[in-house]
């Protein structure tokens, strides 16, 4: 697939060759999915074109690159923890919408940092619905969709990988990986690191379990009390999302609720710290006079 962005136009083109039959199936899946979704945190679909040996998906142009690029500081600035928390909430809202508020629940199957685009205001938009599938029809009593495994190494639900049974909880697992990626800054698989740190979620969850969560924080972020509190709470949620069995994982809606609560606590503590600092500065100034 080739992707072309036009900065002067409010749309983005994904170009696919029809000679690849698998891409043809993914193209049809993406069109069907995009045509029925509309949410602030999902890329907007404008239409598609077919020309010769190419098929073109026309979607909203999001000008500020991917989340992965920002975690790698390729855009010149470091995403602070508050911004990363906002991104997590945006993604949680988008996936909750797919799971609960479309005509038929949709499983994205490829939630990852390179499929999350950021606006100039650092609002997140989930992109790339080529692997998306409709969830099982609960009215029929079905609990899962049996399908060929699709997704990205490092983000794949191990239960889906083992059983070929796809549910909404597979997206929840991928979201757990994303949460760890957000707070550590590391990719899910880091092949150049020593063996015990190569699988980021395994390394981070081990440190969290040992009471050393602070050692997993992205070294580019400040090691202050408020950041440590948010880190602990996000890793606690990530641990739930990464549960080996799908029935032990929270829903995406519950993930969004927990993240809202974390952000509320974070803002209150930050405001309290600023107030305390201002009071201390004022007190010092008065004593000096």
N, C-alpha and C positions, 0 to 999 in steps of 0.2 A: 504494500500500500504506500502511495506517496501522498504527502499532505502539503497543501499550498496555502499560505496565508496572505491575504491582501490587506495591508494596513489602511488603505484608503476606503475599503469596503467593509461593511459590518457582517461579513460572513467568511467562512473557512471551507476549503474544498478537500475532501478525502477522495483520492483517485485510485480505483482498483481495476486490475486487468481481468477480463472475463475468461481468459485462457486458463486460469486457475479455478477449477470447479469448486474447491473448498471456499475460496474467496466469494464465489457466486452465492453460495449458501449463506455465508456470513453477511454479504451485502443485503440479501433479502431479509435476513433476521434484523439487521440494523434498521432498515427502512420501516419494517413493521413496528418495531419498538419505538423508534423516534416519532413516528406518526401519531402515537397515542399518548405521548408524555409531554407535560409542560409544567415546569417548576423552576423557581428562581435559581436553584442550585444544580440544574441540569442544563447542558448546552442546548440551545434552541435549534430546532430543525426547520429549515426553510424549504427543502425539496430535494429532488435528485434529477440527474440527467444521464442519458445513455448516448454515447457517441462512439461508433466504431467498436474498437476492442476495449473501450474503457467505460466504466460506470462512475459517476461522480455524485457524492453526497455533499449537499450544501448545508452547512450548519453555521451557527453563530461563531464569529471570530472573537476569541478571548485573547487580548493582546499581551498578557504579562507572563506567558510561559507556564510550565508545569510546576507542580509542587516539588517534584524531585529536583528540578533545576534550582529552585529557591533553597532547598535543604543543602544543596551543593554550593550555594552562594554564587551561582553563575550570573546573577543579576545585580551583584555588587553590594548587597546588604544582607544582614542576618535576620531571619524571621525570629522574633522574640517568642517566648512561650505563650504569651497572651494571643498572638496572631495564630500560632499553631493550634491552640485550643479552639479558636474561632473556626479554623479550617475543619477540624474534627467535627464540630457541631454542624457546619454546613453539609459535610459529606453524610453525616448521620441523618440529617433531614432529607437529603436527596434519596438515600437508599430506603428510608422509612416510607417515603412517598411511593417508590417503586413497589415495595412489598405490600403496602396497605391501601393506597388511595388511587390506584389505576383501575380500569375496568376489570382487568384480570392481573393478579400479582405477577411481577416481573423480577427475575433473578438476574443480576448484572453479570456475574461470573468472572469479572476481571477488575475488581476494585484494587487499585494500586496507585502509587504516587505519580507515576507518569501519565495516568489517565485522569488526573485531577488538574484542571486549569485554573489559574488565578487571574482575577480582574485587577485593574490598577489599584483598586481599594482593598485588594487581598481577599475578596470574596471567592469562595471555591465553587467550581462547577464541574460536575462529574461528566466525563465524555466517554466515547468509544463503546457502542452497544453491539459490536460485531459478534460477541459471544453470548449476548443476553438470551434468556429463555423464559417462557411463561412457566409459572409454578404449577404444581399439580392442582387439579380441580378438587377442592375439598368437598364439594357437593357429592362427588362420586365416591368419597371415602379414601381417595388416594392420598398418600403422605409424602410422595416424592416423585421426581421425574427421573427415569433411567436414561442416561445419555452418555455419549462419548465424553471423556474428560477434556475440558477446555479451561484455560486460565494461564497464569504465569507462575513459574517456579518460585517458591518462597512465600507465595500468598495462598497457595492451594490448600483447601480444607483436606486434611489427611483422610477423613472418613469418606468424603466424596471420591478421593483418589483410590481408596481401597474398594469401595462398594459400587461406584458409578451411580450412586443415588444422590441426586441434587435436590436441595431444599434451600429456603431462604437463609438458613443457618450457615450455609457455605459462604454467603456474603458476609455474615457476621464474623466468621473466622478471618476472612481477608481483612476486614475492618480492624480486627485485633492486631494483625500484623502491622497495619498502617499506623495504629496508635503507637506501637513500639517504635516504628520508624520516625514518627513525628518527634518523640521526646529524645531519642538517641541520636537522630540525624543520620544513622547508618542505614544502608540498604539491607533488605531481608537476608541476603546471602552475601557475605564478605570473604571471598575466596583467598585473599591475600593476608588475612589475619591468622593468628595462631588457631589451631584446631578447635579449642574450646570456645572461641569467639566467632566462628565462621557463620553459624546460624544465629542471627541476631536475637530472635525471640527466645530461643533456648538460653542464650547467655544472659539476656536481660531478666527473664523470669527467675533464673537461678540467683542472680544478684538480689532481686527483689525478695525472694524467699529467705535469703540469708540476712536480710536487714540492711543491705548495702545498695539500695536503689539509687542513691545519689551518684554512685560510680557509673551509672548508665546514662546520666544526663549528658546531652550534647555538650562537649567541652567549650563550644562557642557561646553557651548560655551562662548567665550569672548563677553562681551557687549561693542563692539567698534563701531565706526561710520560706517565703511564699512560693518560689519555684519548686522547692523540695516538697512542699505540701501537695502542689498540683501534680508533680511527677509521681508521687506515691499513689494518689487517687487514680490517675490515668493508668498506671501499671496494674492497679487492682482491677480496673475494668477490663484491661487487655487480657489479664489472666482468665477472666470469666469468658471472654469472647474466644479464647484459644483452647477452651476445654476440649478434650479428645472426642467426647460424644456430643452430638448436636443438641440433644435434649437438655444438656447442662449449660448451654449458652443462652444469653439473654436475647430478646428480640432487638431489632434495630431501634424500635421506638423506645425501648427501655434504655438503650445505649444513649440516645439523644437526651432523655430525661436526666440521666446520671451526669452527662457532660454539662448540661444546663446548670445543674446543682454545683458542680465543680467550679464553673465560671462565676457563678453568684458568690460562692465563698471566696474565690480568688480576688474578685473586685472589692468585696467588703474588707478583706485583710489588707489589700493594697491601699485602699482609702484610709484605713485605720493607721497604717504605717506612715502615710504621708501626713496625716493629721498629727501624729505623735512627733514626727520630725519637725513639722512647722511649729508646734508648741514648744519643743525643745529649743529651736532656733530663736523664737521670740523670747523665751525665758533667759537665754544666754545674752541676747541683745539688751534686755532690760537690766540685767545684772551689770553689764559692762558700762551702761550709762550711769 
